[in-house]
Amino acid sequence: MSNIQHTLSIIKPDAVERNLQDQIKNEFKNHGFQILEEKKIHISKEEAERFYKIHESKPFYNDLCAYLSSGPIVVMKLQKDNAVIENRKLMGATNPKDAEEGTLRKKYGISIDKNSVHGSDSVENAKIELEFFFKN
């Protein structure tokens, strides 16, 4: 039985700056994801603050917002069976040092802050995050 889901993936400023978006998109395709929509955008700090509102109380919130708005990003709507979990697996641990070999963050991440990719952490958040970037 299939469980087709949609999830959000963001190729963060550090990866876009290093021109890794095509390599990262190919990783998704090679792992069975379909990229249904994508766009390269540059969001403001205020937009980043709205996007990361869930983390508002955390000590890293301001740095996170400043970083996401520091340069162009590529936002993608991905589709696959169990897309949310499968994307989390492919991304790897938040800190590239702790990420498993072969994961996106192990391959491309620079640091815990500049870890190259974001992905929704639940089906509910995927809906909210997709709506944020892809208002239909």
N, C-alpha and C positions, 0 to 999 in steps of 0.2 A: 504494500500500500504506500502510495507516495504522500509526502508531506511537503509540498512545494511552499516555500516561504520567500519573502523578500527581506532584504536587510540593507543597511546603509554601510558603505565603505567610504572613507575619506583617505586620499593620498595626501599626507600632510606637507607643510611647506618645505621641510628638510629634504624630502624625497623629490618634490617637484623641482626644487632648486638644483638638485643633482641630476635632473632629467631622467628620473627612473620610472615615470608613469607608464610608459609602454611595457617595460619589463614587469611591473607589478600587475598591470592589466592582463598580460599574458599568463602570469601565475594563476590568476583567478580562472581564466579560460581553461588552462591546463588541468585545473582541479574541478572542472565541471560546472563552474558558475557561468550564468549568462549575464552580461551587462545590458540591462534593459534601457537605462538612461545614464548619461554622464554629462558633466559640464565642468569646465575649469573656471573658477571664480576667485575673487579676492574679497573676503568678508571683513566687515569693520569689527573693531573691538566690541562694540555694543551688540552686534549680531552674535559674535562668539560667546558673549556673556549670556545671551538668551539661550543659545544652543546648549551650553554647559551648565545651565541653571541648576540642574540636579546635583552638581558638585559645589554649589555656592558656599557651603559651610566648610569646605576642605581647605587646608593651608595652601595647596597648590593651585587653587582656582584662578587667581589673578595671572599667574605665570602661564597657565594653560590657555587662558583667553588671549593673552598678549601673543603667545606663540601661534595659535591657530590663525590669528589675524595678521601675522607678520609677513605673509607672502601668499602667492596663489596656491590654491588647493584644487584637487580634482575630487568631486563628489560623484558617487556611483550608486545606482540602484541595482543590486544584485539579486538573482533568482537561482534557487537550487533546492533540492530536497533538504530539509533541515538547515536552511541557509544560515541562520543565526549561529548555531553551534559549529557548523562547518567553517564559517568565516573566523570564528574565535580560534578554532584549532589551527587554521592556516596562518593567522596573524602571529600566534605565539604569545608568550608572557609579556607583560607591559615593559619590563626591563629586558632589553635585548641580551644582556649577559646571562639572564635566567631562561631565555627562550630556547626551545629545542632546535636542533639542527634542521635546516630545511624550511623553517618558518620564515615569514616575511620580515618579522622584527629581527631575527637572528641574521638574516642575509643583508638587510638594508638599514636597520635601526642604528643610530649613533649613540643614543643614551636613553635613559628612562623618559626624558622630556621629548627628545627628538627621535621618536620610535617609528617614524615613517607612515604608519597607518592607524586609522581608527575604525572600529566596527561596533555596531549595536550590540549591547550585552543581553538583550531579551527581545522576544517577539513584540512585547508591548512598546519597548523603547524604539525598536526598529520602525514601528508605525509612526511614532511621534517624530523621530529623526528624519524619516523619509518625507513626511509632511512639511518639515521645516525647510528642506531644500528643493523638494519637487511638489509644490502646491499644484494640484491638478484642477 
